[in-house]
Amino acid sequence: MYGIEWRTRRARPRVLIVVLSLIIVVASVPAAGALTGGDLSEYQGSPYAVAERIGLIDGNGVAATAATGAGVTIALIDTGVVDVPGLRYSNVTIGPDFSFDDMIPDLRGKDANGHGTHLASIMVASDQAWFDGDHTRSPDRVLGIAPDADLISIKAGTADGTVDVSQVIAAINWVIDQKKSGAADIDILNLSFGTASTNPYSSDPLAYAVERAWLAGIVVVVSAGNEGNAGASLSSPAYDPLVIAVGASMLAGAETEADFTSEGVPNRKIDVSAPGKSIIGLRNPGSFSDYFNFDGRIGDDLVRATGTSQAAAVVSGAVALLLEARPNLSPDQVKWLLKKTADKTKSDTFGISRLLNVAEAISASVPSYSQSIQWSNGSGSLDAARGLSRLWIGGVMLEGEVDIFGNTWSGNTWSVDAWSGNTWSGNTWSGNTWSGNTWSGNTWSGNTWSGNTWS
């Protein structure tokens, strides 16, 4: 949810069905492409300011690259996406719903939390002028880092952010299956999610899942976590050294690492940082987080949010630009470029921080490079992968080596062949029959869900 990274909470067990007869009301919105908010130049987290801070545009608004993300596909595993102004001209596909909302037809695939919609806007927000060919950036326009990239939304979190690690793993496996089968040529996976797993990454099931995605040719971008100095390590799966772990930066006279960013341990630090403080994105009126982030609203359509979740979305958009400009790059080469071309800054807390520089990454030469790490085998405990978070379903805590269906999980026997992501121990996920509804213009058949009651 806004203000913290979307993740399962650690302070106390999560209780499902805690809000009864809550009405989700989506406010009336202006015509597609018209956003309220006006000139955003006073905000350090505006889309224009973020583009300038990562080197996408110079001080005069001139783009450092002609890349717009065209032909590149980002998979976003989050709380879903809804058709708010600013996304109606974007290339967004609603994928499967692995969340508990899947049983509610009016909420299936749709974002009732606000987190997923906000991240999607950071990556691919567009407007009618962009659609009509005006590709200039200005302080009064809300444009994603890669407005022409394709985005597939895979829902895992419910309205209040509830999700189990087994659902996220299933969603990742669906993404891998789409890539390998050729059903969708997914290039980037954004995972703004973290657990406090007590497994080492080398046996953690979630780490194993993201490594499989990476080896399938997908660049995996993961938020580092929002624990600050209190976190002994990065969240899982960011603590896996294979993927791109993203920290949040902020303006404090100069660009510095945000104090809420998880610091990591000496042998696993953040790979790159991007703006993550008070980042302006699209508001999802009537959503769960919209209720709690009233002070962050700007006009009717925009909202500010803070976290490494937002920073990860900035990096995913930047990777889309990089892959459009240089489509033959491997995931390992993408990571190498982001780290080697980043602007280095000294921080008392973090040592040397690497701040994302898109222009340098696109233009720099890159060697034939592959990472050498100890691979995860996924044999660890599923319950340990949950960290301190637990779901309650029907008055019973979900714990132990079982998935959300109550089926036994055996880390020593599960394999790629036995678990394709479409079926799981005989239970069919909605992702097996998803229709792939896409909006590309003014309308989306699912945009009239306001007023539905959920519990």
C-alpha positions in Angstrom: 0.0 0.0 0.0 1.1 3.6 -0.3 3.8 4.8 2.0 5.2 1.3 2.5 6.3 -1.3 0.0 3.6 -3.7 -1.0 4.4 -6.8 1.0 2.9 -9.0 3.6 3.0 -7.4 7.0 5.4 -8.6 9.7 4.0 -7.1 12.9 1.1 -9.4 13.4 -0.8 -12.2 11.6 -2.9 -11.1 8.6 -6.6 -11.8 9.1 -8.6 -12.2 6.0 -12.2 -10.9 5.6 -11.6 -8.1 8.2 -13.6 -5.5 6.3 -17.3 -6.3 5.9 -19.6 -4.6 3.4 -17.0 -2.0 2.4 -18.1 -0.1 -0.7 -15.5 0.4 -3.3 -16.6 3.6 -5.0 -14.7 4.9 -8.1 -15.2 8.6 -8.4 -16.4 10.1 -11.7 -13.4 10.9 -13.9 -12.8 13.3 -16.8 -12.5 12.2 -20.4 -9.8 9.8 -21.3 -6.4 11.5 -21.6 -7.4 14.5 -19.5 -5.8 14.6 -16.0 -6.3 17.0 -13.2 -3.3 18.3 -11.3 -1.9 21.1 -13.4 1.8 22.1 -13.5 3.7 19.6 -11.3 7.0 21.4 -11.4 6.9 22.1 -7.7 7.1 18.4 -6.9 10.4 16.7 -6.7 8.7 13.4 -7.4 6.8 14.5 -10.6 7.1 12.3 -13.7 9.1 15.1 -15.4 11.5 15.5 -12.4 12.0 11.7 -12.2 12.8 11.6 -15.9 15.3 14.4 -15.5 16.9 12.8 -12.4 17.6 9.5 -14.1 19.1 11.1 -17.2 16.2 10.4 -19.5 15.9 14.1 -20.4 18.2 17.1 -19.9 17.5 20.4 -18.1 15.6 21.6 -21.2 13.4 18.6 -21.5 15.3 17.2 -24.5 15.2 13.4 -24.5 18.6 11.6 -24.3 17.2 8.7 -26.3 14.5 8.1 -28.9 13.5 4.9 -27.1 10.0 4.8 -25.7 9.8 1.1 -24.7 8.1 0.1 -27.9 8.2 -3.7 -28.5 9.2 -4.5 -24.9 6.8 -6.3 -22.5 6.8 -5.8 -18.7 5.0 -8.3 -16.4 3.8 -6.7 -13.2 2.9 -9.0 -10.4 1.1 -6.8 -7.9 -2.4 -5.9 -6.8 -3.8 -5.5 -10.3 -4.5 -2.5 -12.5 -7.6 -0.5 -13.3 -8.4 1.7 -16.3 -7.9 5.2 -14.8 -7.2 8.3 -16.9 -3.5 8.2 -17.8 -3.6 4.4 -18.6 -6.4 4.4 -21.2 -3.9 5.1 -23.9 -1.4 2.7 -22.6 -0.7 -0.8 -23.8 -2.0 -2.7 -20.8 -3.2 -6.3 -20.8 -5.1 -7.8 -17.8 -3.6 -11.2 -17.1 -4.6 -13.9 -14.6 -5.7 -13.3 -11.0 -3.9 -15.4 -8.4 -5.3 -13.5 -5.5 -8.2 -14.3 -3.2 -10.2 -11.7 -5.1 -10.4 -14.1 -8.0 -13.6 -15.6 -6.5 -15.3 -12.2 -6.8 -16.1 -11.7 -10.5 -16.3 -7.9 -10.3 -12.9 -7.7 -8.7 -11.1 -10.3 -10.7 -7.9 -8.8 -12.2 -8.8 -5.3 -11.0 -6.8 -3.3 -8.5 -8.8 -2.6 -5.4 -5.7 -1.6 -3.4 -4.1 1.2 -5.6 -0.5 -0.1 -5.4 -0.5 -1.9 -8.8 -2.1 1.0 -10.6 0.4 3.5 -9.2 3.3 1.3 -10.3 1.9 0.7 -13.7 1.6 4.5 -14.2 5.2 5.0 -13.3 6.2 2.6 -16.0 3.7 3.1 -18.9 1.4 6.0 -18.3 0.4 7.9 -21.5 -2.1 10.4 -22.7 -3.9 11.3 -25.9 -1.2 13.8 -27.0 1.4 11.0 -26.7 -0.9 8.6 -28.6 -1.3 11.3 -31.3 2.5 11.6 -31.7 3.6 14.4 -29.3 6.5 12.7 -27.5 7.8 15.7 -25.6 7.9 15.7 -21.9 6.8 18.7 -19.8 6.1 19.4 -16.2 2.3 19.3 -16.7 2.2 15.9 -18.4 2.0 12.5 -16.6 4.0 10.1 -18.7 5.6 6.8 -17.6 9.3 6.1 -18.1 8.4 3.9 -21.1 5.0 5.0 -22.4 5.0 2.7 -25.4 6.0 -0.5 -23.6 3.5 -3.3 -23.2 2.4 -4.2 -19.7 0.8 -7.4 -18.5 -0.8 -7.1 -15.1 -0.8 -10.3 -13.0 -2.8 -9.9 -9.8 -1.6 -11.5 -6.6 -2.6 -9.1 -3.8 -6.1 -8.3 -2.6 -7.6 -4.9 -1.7 -5.7 -4.8 1.7 -2.5 -6.3 0.2 -3.1 -9.8 1.5 -1.1 -12.4 -0.3 0.8 -15.6 0.5 4.2 -16.3 -0.9 2.8 -19.4 -2.6 0.6 -17.2 -4.7 3.5 -15.0 -5.8 5.5 -18.1 -6.7 2.6 -19.4 -8.8 2.3 -16.0 -10.6 6.0 -16.1 -11.4 5.7 -19.5 -12.8 2.9 -18.4 -15.0 5.1 -15.6 -16.4 7.9 -18.1 -17.1 5.4 -20.4 -18.8 4.2 -17.6 -21.1 7.8 -16.7 -22.0 8.9 -20.3 -22.7 5.7 -21.2 -24.6 5.8 -18.1 -26.8 2.4 -17.1 -25.7 3.8 -13.7 -24.5 7.3 -12.5 -25.1 7.8 -11.1 -21.6 11.1 -9.2 -21.2 10.9 -7.8 -17.7 9.3 -8.9 -14.5 8.6 -6.2 -11.8 8.2 -7.6 -8.3 7.6 -4.9 -5.8 7.1 -7.4 -3.0 9.2 -8.8 -0.2 9.2 -11.2 2.6 11.5 -11.7 5.6 12.4 -15.2 4.6 14.5 -17.1 7.1 15.7 -19.5 4.4 19.1 -18.8 2.8 18.5 -17.6 -0.8 20.3 -20.8 -2.0 17.3 -22.9 -0.9 14.4 -20.4 -0.8 11.5 -21.4 -3.0 10.7 -17.7 -4.0 14.4 -17.1 -4.8 14.4 -20.3 -6.9 11.3 -19.0 -8.8 12.9 -15.7 -9.7 16.1 -17.4 -10.8 14.1 -19.6 -13.2 12.6 -16.4 -14.7 16.1 -14.9 -15.1 17.4 -18.0 -16.8 14.4 -17.9 -19.1 15.7 -14.6 -20.4 13.5 -12.3 -18.2 15.1 -9.3 -16.5 13.8 -9.5 -12.9 13.6 -6.2 -11.1 12.9 -6.4 -7.3 12.3 -3.8 -4.6 15.0 -4.1 -1.9 12.6 -3.4 1.0 11.7 -0.5 3.3 13.3 -1.6 6.5 16.2 0.9 6.6 19.0 0.1 8.9 16.7 -2.2 10.9 16.8 -4.8 8.2 19.8 -7.2 8.5 19.4 -8.1 4.8 17.4 -7.3 1.8 14.0 -8.7 1.5 13.4 -12.0 -0.3 13.7 -12.3 -3.3 15.9 -9.2 -3.6 18.5 -10.9 -1.4 19.1 -13.3 -4.3 22.3 -12.0 -5.9 21.2 -12.9 -9.4 18.3 -10.4 -9.8 18.4 -6.6 -9.8 17.8 -5.3 -6.2 16.5 -1.7 -6.3 16.8 0.9 -3.5 15.1 4.2 -3.3 16.8 7.6 -3.6 15.6 11.0 -2.7 16.5 14.6 -3.1 18.1 16.1 0.0 20.1 18.9 -1.5 21.7 16.2 -3.6 20.4 12.8 -4.7 21.0 10.4 -1.8 19.9 7.0 -0.7 16.5 7.2 1.2 16.9 6.3 4.9 14.0 3.9 4.7 15.7 1.7 2.0 16.9 -1.6 3.3 20.6 -1.5 3.6 21.5 -5.1 3.1 24.5 -7.1 4.3 28.1 -6.7 3.1 27.9 -9.6 0.6 24.5 -8.5 -0.8 23.9 -4.8 -1.2 21.5 -2.9 -3.5 22.4 -3.0 -7.1 21.0 0.3 -8.2 18.8 3.0 -6.8 16.1 5.2 -8.4 13.8 7.9 -7.2 11.4 6.5 -4.6 10.4 9.4 -2.4 7.0 11.0 -2.9 6.7 9.8 -6.5 3.6 11.1 -8.3 1.6 8.5 -10.1 -2.0 7.7 -11.0 -4.6 7.6 -8.2 -7.1 4.7 -7.9 -10.1 6.5 -6.4 -12.0 4.5 -3.8 -9.2 1.9 -3.4 -7.9 0.7 -0.1 -4.8 2.7 0.0 -6.6 5.8 -1.4 -8.5 5.9 1.9 -5.3 6.0 4.0 -3.3 8.3 1.7 -5.6 11.3 1.6 -2.8 13.8 2.1 -0.9 12.4 -0.9 -3.6 13.3 -3.4 -3.0 15.9 -6.1 -6.2 16.9 -7.8 -8.6 14.1 -8.7 -6.3 11.8 -10.5 -2.8 11.8 -9.0 -1.3 10.7 -5.8 2.2 10.7 -4.2 3.6 7.5 -2.8 6.9 6.5 -1.3 8.9 3.2 -1.2 11.3 0.9 -3.0 8.3 -0.3 -4.8 8.1 2.9 -6.7 11.9 2.9 -7.3 11.7 -0.6 -8.8 9.0 0.6 -11.2 11.3 3.4 -12.4 14.0 0.9 -13.0 11.7 -1.5 -14.9 10.7 1.4 -17.2 14.3 2.3 -17.7 15.1 -1.4 -18.6 12.3 -1.3 -21.2 14.0 1.7 -22.9 17.4 -0.1 -22.7 16.0 -3.3 -24.3 14.2 -1.3 -27.1 17.5 0.4 -28.0 19.6 -2.8 -27.5 17.3 -5.8 -27.9 20.1 -8.4 -27.9 21.2 -7.7 -24.3 21.0 -10.6 -21.9 19.6 -10.1 -18.4 23.1 -10.4 -17.0 24.3 -7.6 -19.4 21.4 -5.4 -18.5 22.3 -5.7 -14.8 26.0 -5.1 -15.6 25.2 -1.9 -17.6 22.8 -0.5 -14.9 25.5 -0.9 -12.2 28.5 0.2 -14.2 26.9 3.3 -15.7 25.1 4.5 -12.5 26.1 7.8 -10.9 28.2 7.0 -7.8 27.5 9.0 -4.7 28.9 8.7 -1.2 26.5 8.0 1.7 27.5 7.7 5.3 25.0 4.9 5.8 25.2 3.0 2.5 28.8 3.6 1.5 28.9 4.1 -2.3 25.4 4.2 -3.8 24.6 3.7 -7.5 22.0 6.1 -8.9 20.3 5.1 -12.1 21.5 6.8 -15.3 19.4 5.8 -18.3 21.3 7.7 -21.0 24.7 6.3 -19.9 23.3 2.7 -19.8 21.9 3.0 -23.4 25.1 4.3 -24.9 27.8 2.4 -23.0 29.6 -0.6 -24.4 29.1 -3.9 -22.6 31.3 -7.0 -22.5 30.1 -10.6 -23.0 29.2 -11.1 -19.4 27.5 -13.7 -17.2 27.1 -13.8 -13.5 28.6 -16.5 -11.4 26.7 -17.3 -8.2 25.6 -20.2 -6.1 22.2 -21.2 -7.6 19.1 -21.7 -5.5 17.6 -25.2 -5.6 14.2 -24.3 -4.1 14.4 -27.1 -1.5 13.9 -24.9 1.5 10.8 -24.5 3.7 7.8 -22.7 2.2 6.8 -21.7 5.7 10.2 -20.1 6.3 9.8 -18.3 3.0 6.8 -16.5 4.5 9.0 -14.9 7.2 6.9 -13.6 10.0 3.7 -13.2 8.0 0.8 -15.6 8.2 -2.7 -15.6 6.6 -5.8 -16.6 8.5 -8.5 -18.3 6.4 -11.8 -19.3 8.0 -10.3 -18.8 11.5 -7.3 -21.1 10.7 -3.8 -19.9 10.3 -2.0 -20.8 7.1 1.3 -22.2 8.2 3.6 -25.1 7.7 4.5 -26.8 4.4 1.2 -26.2 2.6 0.0 -23.9 -0.1 -3.2 -21.8 0.0 -5.3 -24.8 -1.0 -4.0 -26.8 1.9 -1.9 -29.1 -0.3 1.4 -30.4 1.0 4.4 -28.6 -0.3 7.6 -30.6 -0.5 10.7 -28.5 -1.3 12.7 -31.6 -1.9 10.5 -32.9 -4.7 8.9 -30.0 -6.5 10.3 -29.3 -10.0 9.8 -27.4 -13.2 8.2 -30.4 -14.8 5.9 -31.1 -12.0 4.7 -27.5 -11.5 4.2 -25.5 -14.7 2.4 -22.6 -13.1 -0.9 -23.4 -14.9 -1.9 -26.2 -12.6 -0.9 -26.8 -9.0 -1.5 -30.1 -7.3 -4.7 -30.6 -9.3 -6.1 -27.1 -8.6 -6.5 -24.9 -11.6 -5.5 -21.3 -11.3 -7.5 -18.7 -13.2 -4.3 -18.0 -15.2 -5.0 -21.2 -17.2 -8.0 -19.7 -18.8 -7.3 -16.0 -18.8 -8.7 -14.2 -21.8 -6.0 -11.5 -22.1 -8.4 -8.5 -22.4 -6.5 -5.5 -23.6 -7.4 -1.8 -23.6 -5.8 0.3 -26.3 -8.1 3.2 -26.7 -10.9 5.0 -24.9 -12.8 2.2 -23.3 -12.3 -0.9 -21.3 -15.1 -3.3 -20.6 -14.3 -3.6 -17.0 -14.1 0.1 -16.0 -17.6 0.3 -14.5 -17.0 -1.7 -11.3 -17.7 1.3 -8.9 -20.2 0.6 -6.2 -19.6 -3.1 -5.9 -19.6 -4.5 -2.4 -16.8 -6.7 -1.3 -16.1 -8.3 2.0 
